[in-house]
Amino acid sequence: MQELSAGRLRRGLADPLLPAAALALLAVAAAALGAAVLCWASVGALAGFSLSGSV
């Protein structure tokens, strides 16, 4: 088994793919359920995440 270094582990945890994918799925699920407020909150979170320079 290969041991992960602290830097490699930190990069893996800081990867923006996981939170962006989770927010996108939340927005789609909220839209499908008709939860407009939650859908727009998810879209706003995605926009803020992308504008913050995290992506």
N, C-alpha and C positions, 0 to 999 in steps of 0.2 A: 504494500500500500504506500502510495506516495504522500509524503507529508507536505501540507500547504504552508508556505511562508506567510508571514504577517502581511507583507505587501500584496501578495497575490490574493489572499483572502479578503483584504480591504478593498481591492479593485473589484472583486466579484460581488461584494456586498454593496458597493457604490454604483454598480452598473445600473443605468437608468431604464433598462428594458423591463425589469420586473414591476416597478411602480407604474410605469407608463402603461404597460399591458393590463395591470389590475384596474387602473382608472378607466381605461377604454372599455374593458368588460363591464365595469360597474355602470358606465354611461349607457351602454347598449342594453343591459338588463333593466335599468331603470326606465329607459324609453319603451321597452317591450311591456313593462308592467304598468305603464302610464303614470309613473311617478315623475312628473315634470320637474319638480323642484330638485329632486335628487339627481336627475339627468343633467340639468343645467349646472348644478354644483360640481358634478364630475367633469363636465366639459370645461368649466372654469378652472378646476384644479389642474387639468391637463394643460390649459393655456398658461397658467401661472408657472407650472413646472417647466414648460418649454421656454418661457420668457426669462426665467431666472438664471439661465445659463447652465442648468443641470444636464441638459441634453446635448 
